[in-house]
Amino acid sequence: MSDQPALVGEEIIAGYLPGLDILTGTNFVLGDGELVGIIGPNGAGKSTLVKAMFGLVTIRSGSVKLRGDDITNLEAHSLVTKGVGYVPQTNNVFPNLTIEENLEMGIYQDPKRFDERYAIVAELFPLLADRRHQRAGLLSGGERQMLAMGRALMMQPSVLFLDEPSAGLSPSNQDEVFRRVKLINDTGVSIVMVEQNARRCLLIADRAYVLDQGRNAYEGSGTDLLHDPKVIELYLGTLAQQA
């Protein structure tokens, strides 16, 4: 692992509408090889932070650096070529395409590497290989999430953003998603994961940030935050009920 952080966001101010900032000075650090969670109440700016760092929401002030290189407001397709992947919460597969075609879309910028990357992704997600000719629209919610993560991995990202990967899934599918996220991280991919299932997120995260009203409220190791009385009282009590 490198001593230099994989990703650093400093004093990020960003929002969707002119004059209305969702993020009001958020800071973020992702170490090389880390799995870092982002939790907090609804409307805290969790997904906005990920989208801003991935170039989907304009950053009005502050900066984002990828291993020291400034990538602030770089377009998403350019970030993909630099080794950054993103899995949105919804609409994250092409339902009319097969599993294989979805994976081909994930590496359309470098199609010659399809066979090489497909073999690696299929090892992580055997279901995708077993049903590669099935239309994605016929997959369950959990299976779609696996496909979405698999597609994002096709370009061999070193940093992967996951936005609410367990949202709307059954408990058993949630278990499988968290297990696969940890497996991906174990291969060396640095992961940023936004999650409403705060307890489960903290259980597998190396570190985590609690956002509230667009700013950092707490940060620390997953274990420390899981047992922090203030975090439990203010956030985990209500967030855990949604798990």
C-alpha positions as CSV (number, residue, x, y, z in Angstrom):
1,M,0.0,0.0,0.0
2,S,1.1,3.6,-0.7
3,D,1.7,6.1,2.1
4,Q,-0.3,8.6,0.0
5,P,-4.1,8.6,0.5
6,A,-6.0,7.2,-2.5
7,L,-8.5,10.1,-2.3
8,V,-8.7,13.4,-0.4
9,G,-11.6,15.8,-0.4
10,E,-11.0,19.2,1.3
11,E,-13.7,21.7,2.4
12,I,-16.1,20.6,-0.3
13,I,-19.0,23.0,-0.9
14,A,-21.5,21.7,-3.5
15,G,-25.2,21.5,-4.3
16,Y,-27.7,20.9,-7.1
17,L,-29.3,24.3,-7.3
18,P,-27.6,27.7,-7.5
19,G,-27.3,29.3,-4.1
20,L,-28.4,26.1,-2.3
21,D,-25.4,24.2,-0.9
22,I,-26.0,20.6,0.3
23,L,-22.3,20.2,1.3
24,T,-21.0,23.1,3.4
25,G,-17.4,22.3,3.9
26,T,-17.1,18.5,4.0
27,N,-13.7,16.9,4.4
28,F,-12.9,13.3,3.4
29,V,-9.9,11.0,3.3
30,L,-9.7,7.5,1.8
31,G,-6.5,5.6,2.5
32,D,-5.0,3.2,0.0
33,G,-6.8,-0.1,0.4
34,E,-9.3,1.2,2.9
35,L,-13.0,0.6,3.1
36,V,-14.5,3.8,4.4
37,G,-18.2,4.3,5.2
38,I,-20.4,7.4,5.1
39,I,-23.4,7.4,7.3
40,G,-25.8,9.9,8.7
41,P,-29.5,11.0,8.7
42,N,-31.5,11.4,5.5
43,G,-30.6,14.7,3.8
44,A,-27.2,14.9,5.4
45,G,-25.4,15.0,2.0
46,K,-24.0,11.5,2.0
47,S,-24.9,10.7,-1.7
48,T,-24.2,14.2,-2.7
49,L,-20.6,13.9,-1.4
50,V,-20.0,10.8,-3.4
51,K,-21.6,12.3,-6.5
52,A,-19.5,15.5,-6.1
53,M,-16.2,13.5,-5.8
54,F,-17.2,11.5,-8.9
55,G,-17.9,14.6,-11.0
56,L,-21.8,14.3,-11.0
57,V,-22.4,17.3,-8.8
58,T,-20.5,20.6,-9.3
59,I,-18.1,21.5,-6.6
60,R,-18.3,25.2,-6.0
61,S,-15.4,25.4,-3.6
62,G,-12.9,23.0,-2.2
63,S,-11.0,20.3,-3.9
64,V,-10.7,16.5,-4.6
65,K,-7.4,14.8,-5.2
66,L,-6.8,11.3,-6.5
67,R,-3.3,10.2,-5.2
68,G,-2.2,13.8,-5.2
69,D,-3.7,14.8,-8.6
70,D,-6.4,17.4,-8.7
71,I,-9.6,15.8,-10.1
72,T,-12.0,18.5,-8.9
73,N,-15.1,18.6,-11.2
74,L,-13.5,16.3,-13.7
75,E,-16.2,14.5,-15.8
76,A,-17.2,11.1,-14.7
77,H,-16.0,9.3,-17.9
78,S,-12.6,10.8,-17.4
79,L,-12.5,9.6,-13.9
80,V,-13.3,6.1,-15.0
81,T,-10.1,6.1,-17.2
82,K,-8.2,7.2,-14.1
83,G,-9.3,4.2,-12.1
84,V,-12.4,5.5,-10.3
85,G,-15.6,3.5,-10.4
86,Y,-19.2,4.4,-9.3
87,V,-22.3,2.3,-8.6
88,P,-25.4,4.4,-8.2
89,Q,-28.2,3.4,-5.9
90,T,-30.9,3.1,-8.6
91,N,-31.0,2.5,-12.4
92,N,-27.6,0.9,-12.2
93,V,-28.0,-1.8,-14.9
94,F,-29.3,-1.8,-18.4
95,P,-32.4,-4.1,-18.0
96,N,-32.9,-4.8,-21.7
97,L,-29.3,-6.0,-22.1
98,T,-27.9,-9.4,-21.0
99,I,-25.5,-9.7,-18.1
100,E,-22.6,-10.1,-20.6
101,E,-23.7,-7.0,-22.5
102,N,-23.9,-5.0,-19.3
103,L,-20.3,-6.1,-18.5
104,E,-19.2,-5.1,-22.0
105,M,-20.7,-1.6,-21.4
106,G,-18.5,-1.4,-18.3
107,I,-15.4,-1.7,-20.3
108,Y,-16.4,0.0,-23.5
109,Q,-13.5,2.4,-23.2
110,D,-11.1,-0.5,-23.4
111,P,-12.9,-3.4,-25.1
112,K,-9.8,-5.5,-25.8
113,R,-9.5,-6.2,-22.1
114,F,-13.0,-7.7,-21.8
115,D,-12.0,-11.4,-21.6
116,E,-9.3,-10.6,-19.0
117,R,-11.5,-8.5,-16.8
118,Y,-14.5,-10.8,-17.3
119,A,-12.6,-13.7,-15.8
120,I,-11.8,-11.7,-12.7
121,V,-15.3,-10.3,-12.2
122,A,-16.8,-13.8,-12.8
123,E,-14.6,-15.2,-10.0
124,L,-16.0,-12.5,-7.6
125,F,-19.6,-13.0,-8.8
126,P,-20.0,-16.6,-10.1
127,L,-23.7,-15.9,-10.7
128,L,-22.9,-13.5,-13.5
129,A,-20.9,-16.2,-15.3
130,D,-23.6,-18.8,-14.8
131,R,-26.3,-16.6,-16.3
132,R,-24.3,-14.4,-18.6
133,H,-26.8,-14.6,-21.4
134,Q,-29.9,-13.7,-19.3
135,R,-31.4,-10.3,-19.5
136,A,-30.6,-8.1,-16.6
137,G,-34.2,-7.0,-16.2
138,L,-35.0,-10.6,-15.1
139,L,-32.6,-10.4,-12.1
140,S,-33.7,-9.9,-8.5
141,G,-32.7,-6.7,-6.7
142,G,-29.8,-8.3,-5.1
143,E,-28.6,-9.9,-8.3
144,R,-28.9,-6.5,-10.1
145,Q,-26.7,-5.0,-7.4
146,M,-24.1,-7.7,-8.0
147,L,-24.2,-7.0,-11.7
148,A,-23.8,-3.2,-11.1
149,M,-20.8,-3.8,-9.0
150,G,-19.4,-6.2,-11.5
151,R,-19.8,-3.7,-14.3
152,A,-18.0,-1.0,-12.3
153,L,-15.1,-3.4,-11.7
154,M,-14.6,-4.1,-15.4
155,M,-12.3,-1.1,-15.8
156,Q,-10.2,-2.3,-12.9
157,P,-10.8,0.7,-10.6
158,S,-8.5,1.4,-7.7
159,V,-11.2,3.5,-6.1
160,L,-14.9,2.4,-6.0
161,F,-17.8,4.5,-4.9
162,L,-20.9,2.6,-3.7
163,D,-24.1,4.6,-3.1
164,E,-26.5,2.7,-0.8
165,P,-25.7,-0.8,-2.1
166,S,-28.1,-2.5,0.3
167,A,-31.1,-0.2,-0.2
168,G,-34.4,-2.0,-0.8
169,L,-32.9,-5.5,-0.5
170,S,-34.1,-8.3,1.7
171,P,-32.0,-9.1,4.8
172,S,-30.4,-12.2,3.0
173,N,-29.5,-10.1,-0.1
174,Q,-28.1,-7.4,2.2
175,D,-25.9,-10.0,3.8
176,E,-24.6,-11.1,0.4
177,V,-24.0,-7.5,-0.7
178,F,-21.9,-6.7,2.3
179,R,-20.0,-9.9,1.9
180,R,-19.2,-9.1,-1.7
181,V,-18.2,-5.5,-0.8
182,K,-15.7,-6.9,1.7
183,L,-14.4,-9.4,-0.9
184,I,-13.8,-6.6,-3.4
185,N,-12.0,-4.6,-0.8
186,D,-9.8,-7.6,0.0
187,T,-8.6,-7.6,-3.6
188,G,-7.0,-4.2,-3.0
189,V,-9.8,-1.9,-4.3
190,S,-10.2,1.2,-2.0
191,I,-14.0,1.6,-1.3
192,V,-16.2,4.5,-0.3
193,M,-19.6,3.2,0.8
194,V,-22.7,5.4,1.5
195,E,-25.1,3.4,3.7
196,Q,-28.3,3.8,5.6
197,N,-27.7,0.4,7.2
198,A,-25.3,2.1,9.6
199,R,-24.5,-0.7,11.9
200,R,-23.7,-3.2,9.1
201,C,-21.6,-0.5,7.4
202,L,-19.5,0.2,10.6
203,L,-19.0,-3.6,11.1
204,I,-17.0,-3.9,7.9
205,A,-15.6,-0.4,7.5
206,D,-12.0,0.4,8.4
207,R,-13.1,4.0,9.1
208,A,-16.3,6.0,8.7
209,Y,-17.6,9.5,8.6
210,V,-20.9,10.6,10.1
211,L,-22.3,13.5,8.1
212,D,-25.0,15.9,9.4
213,Q,-26.3,19.0,7.5
214,G,-23.6,18.8,4.9
215,R,-20.6,18.7,7.3
216,N,-18.5,16.2,9.2
217,A,-20.2,15.4,12.6
218,Y,-18.0,12.5,13.7
219,E,-15.3,10.4,12.2
220,G,-13.2,7.4,13.4
221,S,-12.7,3.7,13.0
222,G,-15.8,1.6,12.3
223,T,-15.4,-0.1,15.7
224,D,-15.0,3.2,17.6
225,L,-18.1,4.8,16.0
226,L,-20.1,1.6,16.5
227,H,-19.5,2.0,20.3
228,D,-19.5,5.8,20.6
229,P,-22.3,6.8,23.0
230,K,-23.0,10.0,21.1
231,V,-23.1,8.3,17.7
232,I,-25.4,5.6,19.1
233,E,-27.7,8.1,20.7
234,L,-27.9,10.6,17.8
235,Y,-27.6,8.3,14.7
236,L,-27.4,4.5,15.2
237,G,-30.6,4.3,17.3
238,T,-32.8,5.5,14.4
239,L,-30.6,4.3,11.5
240,A,-30.4,0.8,13.0
241,Q,-34.2,0.5,12.9
242,Q,-34.0,0.7,9.1
243,A,-31.5,-2.1,8.9
